[in-house]
Amino acid sequence: MSYTHSSHTDKYTGERLRLLTFDWLSDASGDSTDTTAETQEIVGHVSRVVTVPDSGGTQPSANYDIVLNDAQGVDVLSAGGANRSQTAAEDIEPDPPIIVVGTLALVVSNAGNVKGGTVYVYVT
């Protein structure tokens, strides 16, 4: 049985800032793939990404990895999402911010069996 789950919502927090929220839960292999992806086109710059691990029974394994793929399948974080903390929220600030025209999809790996977290993507 697969426990893979990844959902997302988006919210406009201002005229020039868009916040995408990806909630994920890994399957038995420790991976989670957002198969639905962000279906609404994004035109802007990824200026900040925040990873927040779950706590308690769904706390991910130490050094889990995230990849944020654009519509062409390229990781817009350029491997900056590797080795995330299992206990603390962490910030990734691409410098310079990464241009995105299209959709984004989250892929999580090495998180452990049925573990979860949230990834916030700030687009300006």
Backbone torsions as a table, in degrees:
resi	resn	phi	psi	omega
1	MET	NA	134.2	-178.6
2	SER	-95.7	133.8	176.8
3	TYR	-106.5	16.7	-178.8
4	THR	-62.9	128.0	177.0
5	HIS	-151.6	131.5	174.9
6	SER	-149.2	120.7	179.8
7	SER	-127.0	168.0	-179.6
8	HIS	-149.6	151.5	171.2
9	THR	-134.7	157.3	173.5
10	ASP	-129.3	154.1	-176.4
11	LYS	-146.9	133.9	175.3
12	TYR	-87.1	119.5	-177.2
13	THR	-100.2	1.6	179.9
14	GLY	174.3	176.4	-176.6
15	GLU	-63.8	-33.2	-175.1
16	ARG	-116.5	5.4	-177.7
17	LEU	-125.0	132.2	177.2
18	ARG	-122.8	134.6	179.6
19	LEU	-114.4	120.5	174.7
20	LEU	-102.8	135.3	-179.9
21	THR	-120.3	120.7	177.3
22	PHE	-111.2	113.0	172.5
23	ASP	-96.2	130.4	-175.9
24	TRP	-131.6	153.8	174.7
25	LEU	-142.4	126.0	-175.0
26	SER	-78.9	161.7	175.1
27	ASP	-92.8	-172.1	-177.9
28	ALA	-61.1	-24.5	179.5
29	SER	-80.4	-9.4	-177.7
30	GLY	90.6	6.8	-176.8
31	ASP	-113.1	154.2	173.7
32	SER	-143.2	128.7	179.6
33	THR	-121.9	128.6	177.4
34	ASP	-79.1	90.0	-175.7
35	THR	-73.6	-20.5	178.4
36	THR	-83.6	-24.4	-178.0
37	ALA	54.4	177.0	175.4
38	GLU	-85.1	108.1	-171.6
39	THR	-82.0	-19.1	178.6
40	GLN	-85.7	130.8	-176.8
41	GLU	-62.3	139.2	177.2
42	ILE	-109.8	132.0	173.8
43	VAL	-128.9	107.4	-178.0
44	GLY	167.6	-159.5	-177.8
45	HIS	-118.4	130.5	170.0
46	VAL	-76.9	110.3	-174.6
47	SER	-104.5	-18.6	-179.5
48	ARG	-160.4	142.2	174.6
49	VAL	-132.6	131.9	178.6
50	VAL	-120.5	129.4	176.6
51	THR	-107.6	131.3	180.0
52	VAL	-127.9	111.6	179.5
53	PRO	-75.6	150.2	170.8
54	ASP	-65.6	168.5	174.9
55	SER	-119.8	174.3	178.2
56	GLY	68.9	-139.2	-174.0
57	GLY	-67.0	-19.9	179.5
58	THR	-108.1	18.4	176.9
59	GLN	-66.0	127.2	-177.4
60	PRO	-69.7	164.2	175.7
61	SER	-65.9	153.0	176.4
62	ALA	-62.0	143.5	176.1
63	ASN	66.1	32.9	172.7
64	TYR	-69.2	162.9	-174.1
65	ASP	-123.1	145.8	170.8
66	ILE	-124.8	147.8	174.5
67	VAL	-130.5	136.6	178.2
68	LEU	-117.3	100.5	-174.7
69	ASN	-90.7	138.7	173.1
70	ASP	-83.5	-176.4	-176.5
71	ALA	-61.8	-21.5	178.4
72	GLN	-92.1	0.6	179.3
73	GLY	84.0	17.8	-179.2
74	VAL	-97.4	132.8	178.0
75	ASP	-69.7	109.9	-177.4
76	VAL	-71.0	-12.8	177.5
77	LEU	-90.7	-4.0	180.0
78	SER	47.4	50.8	179.6
79	ALA	69.8	9.8	178.1
80	GLY	-70.1	-10.6	179.3
81	GLY	-94.5	12.7	-179.8
82	ALA	-79.4	150.3	171.6
83	ASN	57.4	58.5	179.2
84	ARG	-79.1	152.3	179.0
85	SER	-71.1	142.7	177.5
86	GLN	-84.1	-11.8	-175.3
87	THR	-122.0	-25.5	-172.7
88	ALA	-116.4	146.0	171.3
89	ALA	-67.1	140.7	180.0
90	GLU	-131.3	150.9	-175.0
91	ASP	-112.9	138.6	172.7
92	ILE	-124.0	123.4	178.8
93	GLU	-123.8	95.3	179.6
94	PRO	-58.4	134.4	-179.9
95	ASP	-130.9	108.0	3.0
96	PRO	-77.6	164.4	176.1
97	PRO	-55.1	148.2	-174.4
98	ILE	-91.7	129.2	178.5
99	ILE	-75.1	132.8	176.5
100	VAL	-129.2	128.6	171.9
101	VAL	-131.1	103.0	-177.3
102	GLY	135.6	-146.7	-176.3
103	THR	-107.9	165.4	175.8
104	LEU	-126.7	145.7	176.5
105	ALA	-133.6	136.3	-179.8
106	LEU	-95.2	135.5	173.2
107	VAL	-127.5	128.5	178.9
108	VAL	-117.3	139.4	177.2
109	SER	-139.1	161.1	177.0
110	ASN	61.0	29.2	-175.7
111	ALA	-89.3	-17.2	-175.3
112	GLY	99.4	169.4	-175.4
113	ASN	-73.4	117.8	177.3
114	VAL	54.5	58.0	177.8
115	LYS	-116.7	161.0	-174.0
116	GLY	-148.7	179.0	178.7
117	GLY	177.8	-173.1	-179.8
118	THR	-134.1	139.6	175.9
119	VAL	-121.0	124.4	177.6
120	TYR	-105.3	128.1	-179.2
121	VAL	-117.8	120.6	179.9
122	TYR	-98.3	123.3	-179.2
123	VAL	-118.4	126.9	178.2
124	THR	-113.0	NA	NA
